[in-house]
Amino acid sequence: MAQRTFLYTLSVLADMEKAAPGARDGVMRKLECSADELASWQNMADHMIIPLDPATGIYEQHQGFFDLPHIDVDAIPVEDFPLYHNWSYDRIYRNDMIKQPDVLMFMFLYSGSFSLAQKRANYDYYEPRWHPRVFALTVASLDLRRGAGAGAGGFRVLQLREPA
């Protein structure tokens, strides 16, 4: 996300320089942004590491995430929820359970940049690792329908499309 933000901002400023150089210069002054800072943003974007397993096509949530021990979120006793009230932070964060898979949110926001196969591979990897499972939009965009019953984790999955 940071790389996209740098590149988008640099692109907008380049477009402004061509179309409205005075306005661009005013924005640069108002933000106290220098040419050196823009060069630094470009350098960071160019050298940013995007952790991807080329064998599976799965993007790593953060460096080291693939090395964390797996925890089956569905096996956690219901009495332990909410976890933040019953587990210490180090217990929560020492495994691969996540509150929100940023990888899937990024793929949703930049959907056109990823193939359906890439999105599906990442969804299949992260789906059993998040709790609560709040990505109905991701589910809908992948056309994953679970029927009328309860979805993963006991939550109902909202069907946003009519069956084919």
PLY file of the C-alpha trace (Angstrom):
ply
format ascii 1.0
element vertex 164
property float x
property float y
property float z
element edge 163
property int vertex1
property int vertex2
end_header
0.00 0.00 0.00
2.86 2.37 0.84
4.48 1.73 -2.55
1.22 2.48 -4.36
0.77 5.66 -2.32
4.26 6.90 -3.22
3.84 6.07 -6.91
0.34 7.59 -7.13
1.44 10.80 -5.41
4.48 11.12 -7.66
2.29 10.50 -10.72
-0.23 13.17 -9.69
2.56 15.69 -9.05
4.12 14.89 -12.45
0.74 15.39 -14.14
0.28 18.68 -12.27
3.73 19.84 -13.36
2.67 19.43 -17.01
-0.92 20.69 -16.71
-0.68 23.32 -13.97
2.91 24.00 -12.90
1.93 27.00 -10.79
-0.61 24.97 -8.82
1.91 22.15 -8.34
4.52 24.61 -7.07
1.93 26.04 -4.66
1.11 22.56 -3.33
4.81 21.79 -2.91
5.36 25.02 -0.97
2.26 24.55 1.18
3.32 21.00 2.09
6.95 22.09 2.52
7.91 19.29 0.15
11.22 19.45 -1.71
12.53 17.81 -4.86
14.86 15.79 -2.62
11.87 14.45 -0.73
10.18 13.42 -3.99
13.39 11.66 -5.04
13.41 9.90 -1.67
9.81 8.71 -2.22
10.74 7.37 -5.65
13.78 5.60 -4.21
11.70 4.01 -1.43
9.04 2.88 -3.92
11.70 1.43 -6.23
13.39 -0.53 -3.44
10.38 -1.60 -1.40
10.23 -5.32 -0.71
6.88 -6.92 -1.52
6.96 -10.34 0.18
5.56 -12.86 -2.29
5.99 -16.62 -2.36
6.53 -17.22 -6.10
5.68 -20.92 -5.77
2.18 -20.29 -4.38
1.47 -16.71 -5.46
0.63 -15.83 -1.85
1.66 -12.43 -0.52
3.03 -12.49 3.02
1.04 -10.38 5.50
4.33 -9.06 6.86
7.91 -10.26 6.87
8.09 -13.40 9.02
4.34 -14.12 8.92
4.81 -17.43 7.06
7.11 -18.59 9.89
4.55 -18.04 12.66
2.86 -21.11 14.15
-0.66 -21.76 12.86
-3.63 -21.56 15.21
-7.05 -22.87 14.26
-9.31 -19.92 15.08
-12.37 -22.15 15.01
-10.88 -24.29 17.78
-10.59 -21.39 20.22
-13.21 -21.85 22.96
-16.04 -19.36 22.62
-15.51 -18.43 26.28
-12.12 -16.95 25.34
-13.74 -14.22 23.24
-13.14 -11.37 23.06
-9.51 -12.45 22.92
-8.19 -8.99 23.82
-9.91 -9.34 27.20
-8.78 -12.89 27.87
-5.42 -13.43 26.19
-2.21 -11.45 26.59
-1.06 -9.53 23.52
2.03 -11.70 23.13
-0.20 -14.80 23.02
-2.39 -13.23 20.35
0.47 -12.00 18.14
2.79 -15.03 18.35
0.77 -17.00 15.81
-0.70 -16.55 12.34
-4.16 -15.48 13.48
-4.95 -11.97 12.24
-7.77 -9.53 12.80
-7.70 -8.20 9.25
-5.68 -9.64 6.37
-4.25 -6.49 4.79
-3.24 -8.56 1.76
-6.91 -9.23 0.96
-7.94 -5.64 1.62
-5.21 -4.46 -0.75
-6.34 -6.96 -3.39
-9.91 -5.72 -2.99
-8.91 -2.05 -3.31
-6.64 -2.72 -6.29
-8.67 -5.58 -7.73
-7.72 -4.85 -11.34
-4.05 -5.43 -10.53
-4.55 -9.09 -9.62
-5.94 -12.08 -11.44
-8.86 -14.05 -10.04
-6.43 -16.94 -9.45
-4.11 -14.69 -7.40
-7.01 -13.35 -5.34
-8.41 -16.84 -4.80
-5.02 -18.28 -3.72
-4.56 -15.51 -1.18
-8.14 -15.75 0.05
-7.82 -19.52 0.50
-4.62 -19.03 2.50
-5.82 -16.20 4.75
-9.48 -17.19 5.26
-8.79 -19.76 8.02
-6.39 -17.36 9.74
-8.58 -14.36 10.43
-11.07 -13.69 13.15
-13.55 -12.16 13.02
-14.14 -12.90 9.37
-15.42 -9.59 8.12
-14.67 -9.73 4.40
-18.09 -10.19 2.84
-16.99 -7.95 -0.03
-14.00 -10.19 -0.74
-16.23 -13.25 -0.59
-18.72 -11.62 -2.95
-16.02 -10.50 -5.39
-14.76 -14.08 -5.57
-18.35 -15.32 -5.97
-18.02 -17.63 -2.97
-21.50 -18.56 -1.82
-22.02 -20.73 1.21
-25.75 -21.13 0.85
-28.37 -20.22 3.41
-26.57 -21.67 6.42
-23.96 -20.14 8.66
-20.66 -19.28 7.03
-17.15 -19.74 8.33
-16.79 -19.12 12.04
-20.53 -19.23 12.57
-21.17 -15.93 10.78
-23.69 -15.71 7.99
-22.13 -14.74 4.69
-24.20 -12.16 2.84
-24.87 -13.18 -0.75
-24.61 -10.04 -2.82
-25.30 -11.65 -6.21
-28.13 -13.71 -7.53
-27.20 -17.34 -8.18
-26.26 -18.00 -11.80
0 1
1 2
2 3
3 4
4 5
5 6
6 7
7 8
8 9
9 10
10 11
11 12
12 13
13 14
14 15
15 16
16 17
17 18
18 19
19 20
20 21
21 22
22 23
23 24
24 25
25 26
26 27
27 28
28 29
29 30
30 31
31 32
32 33
33 34
34 35
35 36
36 37
37 38
38 39
39 40
40 41
41 42
42 43
43 44
44 45
45 46
46 47
47 48
48 49
49 50
50 51
51 52
52 53
53 54
54 55
55 56
56 57
57 58
58 59
59 60
60 61
61 62
62 63
63 64
64 65
65 66
66 67
67 68
68 69
69 70
70 71
71 72
72 73
73 74
74 75
75 76
76 77
77 78
78 79
79 80
80 81
81 82
82 83
83 84
84 85
85 86
86 87
87 88
88 89
89 90
90 91
91 92
92 93
93 94
94 95
95 96
96 97
97 98
98 99
99 100
100 101
101 102
102 103
103 104
104 105
105 106
106 107
107 108
108 109
109 110
110 111
111 112
112 113
113 114
114 115
115 116
116 117
117 118
118 119
119 120
120 121
121 122
122 123
123 124
124 125
125 126
126 127
127 128
128 129
129 130
130 131
131 132
132 133
133 134
134 135
135 136
136 137
137 138
138 139
139 140
140 141
141 142
142 143
143 144
144 145
145 146
146 147
147 148
148 149
149 150
150 151
151 152
152 153
153 154
154 155
155 156
156 157
157 158
158 159
159 160
160 161
161 162
162 163
